[in-house]
């Protein structure tokens, strides 16, 4: 059996901090969106992905891939978004076996109304702490790690 490639002190410190960020950031984003817009971060992400898509519409399977969610989890979240008239599901015009999720006008208005406060919060908790050079480094680091985590480029951020 080969000896594990243990982390050196610098790698260990970086790893501990990265883990802390991955644990603290989601709740910070959820708390702000819940307080200000009545949304979870995942719900916001679904609305945002639809708002940035052609025709504000995506197949549910593509939306699941973009958000790294199971179809079951996505379906539950979309059902909640449908209750608020922010999203509708409908069969694809091209393939009746495919279910499409479409952002409604009310959903578009919700994302337009929510985005300024959300981006301000993102700036406050992430980008205001970084120099322009660190932002470039963060983008490159995230891209490099994403290539390892998503070699098939299923997530929209990996493309």
RODO-2510 file (C-alpha; in nm, 4 decimals, decimal comma):
residues 159
     n   res          X          Y          Z
     1     x     0,0000     0,0000     0,0000
     2     x     0,1348     0,3415    -0,0921
     3     x     0,1644     0,6249     0,1554
     4     x    -0,1147     0,8885     0,1229
     5     x    -0,0110     1,2195    -0,0290
     6     x    -0,0718     1,4204     0,2895
     7     x    -0,1379     1,7911     0,2658
     8     x     0,1488     2,0157     0,3631
     9     x     0,0843     2,2955     0,6154
    10     x    -0,0008     2,5552     0,3503
    11     x    -0,2363     2,3177     0,1644
    12     x    -0,3977     2,2178     0,4941
    13     x    -0,4653     2,5793     0,5885
    14     x    -0,6055     2,6528     0,2421
    15     x    -0,8245     2,3414     0,2587
    16     x    -0,9642     2,4268     0,6035
    17     x    -1,0535     2,7771     0,4851
    18     x    -1,2096     2,6497     0,1623
    19     x    -1,4240     2,4040     0,3595
    20     x    -1,5317     2,6852     0,5923
    21     x    -1,6327     2,8997     0,2933
    22     x    -1,8296     2,6126     0,1370
    23     x    -2,0144     2,5668     0,4666
    24     x    -2,0807     2,9325     0,5512
    25     x    -2,1502     3,0872     0,2098
    26     x    -2,4660     2,8879     0,1214
    27     x    -2,6432     2,9842     0,4446
    28     x    -2,5336     3,3481     0,4071
    29     x    -2,6873     3,3550     0,0583
    30     x    -3,0015     3,1679     0,1681
    31     x    -3,0547     3,3994     0,4657
    32     x    -3,0338     3,7156     0,2570
    33     x    -3,2620     3,5837    -0,0171
    34     x    -3,5131     3,4433     0,2295
    35     x    -3,5255     3,7680     0,4262
    36     x    -3,5395     4,0021     0,1260
    37     x    -3,7255     3,8012    -0,1383
    38     x    -3,8853     3,4922     0,0163
    39     x    -3,6577     3,2679    -0,1929
    40     x    -3,3944     3,0087    -0,1247
    41     x    -3,0634     3,0452    -0,3037
    42     x    -3,1527     2,7368    -0,5081
    43     x    -3,4888     2,8887    -0,6059
    44     x    -3,3122     3,2091    -0,7056
    45     x    -3,0629     3,0078    -0,9110
    46     x    -3,3487     2,8345    -1,0963
    47     x    -3,5095     3,1699    -1,1778
    48     x    -3,1738     3,3157    -1,2829
    49     x    -3,0891     3,0202    -1,5121
    50     x    -3,4288     3,0520    -1,6794
    51     x    -3,3963     3,4310    -1,7113
    52     x    -3,0634     3,3898    -1,8921
    53     x    -3,1900     3,1199    -2,1312
    54     x    -3,3279     3,1688    -2,4791
    55     x    -3,7008     3,2272    -2,4520
    56     x    -3,6591     3,2092    -2,0718
    57     x    -3,7249     2,8368    -2,1138
    58     x    -3,5220     2,5206    -2,0531
    59     x    -3,5907     2,1484    -2,0477
    60     x    -3,6163     2,0331    -1,6865
    61     x    -3,3281     1,7908    -1,7438
    62     x    -3,1027     2,0732    -1,8666
    63     x    -3,2074     2,2953    -1,5770
    64     x    -3,1255     2,0105    -1,3370
    65     x    -2,7810     1,9791    -1,4930
    66     x    -2,7182     2,3544    -1,4794
    67     x    -2,8139     2,3668    -1,1105
    68     x    -2,6483     2,0365    -1,0168
    69     x    -2,9790     1,9031    -0,8859
    70     x    -3,1668     1,5787    -0,9168
    71     x    -3,4853     1,5966    -1,1220
    72     x    -3,6754     1,5163    -0,8028
    73     x    -3,5266     1,8091    -0,6084
    74     x    -3,5711     2,0430    -0,9038
    75     x    -3,9325     1,9319    -0,9477
    76     x    -4,0127     2,0155    -0,5833
    77     x    -3,8539     2,3599    -0,6112
    78     x    -4,0235     2,4329    -0,9441
    79     x    -4,3567     2,3303    -0,7894
    80     x    -4,3049     2,5965    -0,5196
    81     x    -4,2086     2,8522    -0,7840
    82     x    -4,5235     2,7594    -0,9808
    83     x    -4,7350     2,8312    -0,6715
    84     x    -4,6088     3,1894    -0,6893
    85     x    -4,6733     3,2067    -1,0659
    86     x    -4,3005     3,2561    -1,1314
    87     x    -4,2520     2,9419    -1,3421
    88     x    -4,4741     2,7147    -1,5483
    89     x    -4,4045     2,3642    -1,6705
    90     x    -4,5296     2,2576    -2,0103
    91     x    -4,4592     1,9810    -2,2605
    92     x    -4,1966     2,0527    -2,5245
    93     x    -4,3369     2,1450    -2,8649
    94     x    -4,0665     1,9266    -3,0223
    95     x    -4,0885     1,6204    -2,7954
    96     x    -4,3935     1,5634    -2,5763
    97     x    -4,1838     1,3405    -2,3454
    98     x    -3,9737     1,6435    -2,2447
    99     x    -4,1015     1,8847    -1,9819
   100     x    -3,9993     2,2465    -2,0231
   101     x    -3,9733     2,5025    -1,7431
   102     x    -4,0574     2,8565    -1,8491
   103     x    -4,0098     3,1766    -1,6534
   104     x    -4,3343     3,3750    -1,6429
   105     x    -4,3566     3,7535    -1,6621
   106     x    -4,4137     3,7540    -1,2852
   107     x    -4,1034     3,5355    -1,2436
   108     x    -3,9014     3,7692    -1,4608
   109     x    -4,0215     4,0646    -1,2545
   110     x    -3,9248     3,8746    -0,9370
   111     x    -3,5685     3,8080    -1,0563
   112     x    -3,5296     4,1672    -1,1803
   113     x    -3,6531     4,2954    -0,8427
   114     x    -3,4393     4,0519    -0,6394
   115     x    -3,1109     4,0676    -0,8319
   116     x    -2,9875     4,4118    -0,7134
   117     x    -3,0074     4,3217    -0,3430
   118     x    -2,8597     3,9788    -0,4056
   119     x    -2,5638     4,1084    -0,6056
   120     x    -2,4992     4,3703    -0,3366
   121     x    -2,4904     4,0935    -0,0762
   122     x    -2,2553     3,8848    -0,2951
   123     x    -2,0298     4,1891    -0,3331
   124     x    -2,0366     4,2463     0,0430
   125     x    -1,9557     3,8893     0,1502
   126     x    -1,7158     3,7958    -0,1316
   127     x    -1,5862     4,0556    -0,3740
   128     x    -1,5380     4,3545    -0,1438
   129     x    -1,2837     4,1427     0,0475
   130     x    -1,0747     4,0837    -0,2669
   131     x    -0,8427     4,2902    -0,4827
   132     x    -0,8929     4,2848    -0,8625
   133     x    -0,5960     4,0457    -0,8855
   134     x    -0,7534     3,8147    -0,6264
   135     x    -1,0801     3,8158    -0,8235
   136     x    -0,8871     3,6987    -1,1317
   137     x    -0,7140     3,4346    -0,9202
   138     x    -1,0452     3,3209    -0,7704
   139     x    -1,1954     3,2831    -1,1169
   140     x    -0,8984     3,0773    -1,2361
   141     x    -0,8887     2,8630    -0,9227
   142     x    -1,2622     2,7953    -0,9435
   143     x    -1,2313     2,7096    -1,3154
   144     x    -0,9434     2,4703    -1,2505
   145     x    -1,1249     2,2911    -0,9681
   146     x    -1,4498     2,2785    -1,1670
   147     x    -1,2701     2,1015    -1,4516
   148     x    -1,1821     1,8245    -1,2049
   149     x    -1,5266     1,8117    -1,0466
   150     x    -1,7204     1,8341    -1,3742
   151     x    -1,5076     1,6778    -1,6502
   152     x    -1,8183     1,6211    -1,8655
   153     x    -1,8977     1,9943    -1,8477
   154     x    -2,2577     1,9382    -1,7383
   155     x    -2,2674     2,2468    -1,5179
   156     x    -2,3129     2,5763    -1,6995
   157     x    -2,0194     2,7305    -1,5087
   158     x    -1,7797     2,4692    -1,6467
   159     x    -1,8517     2,5544    -2,0091
***
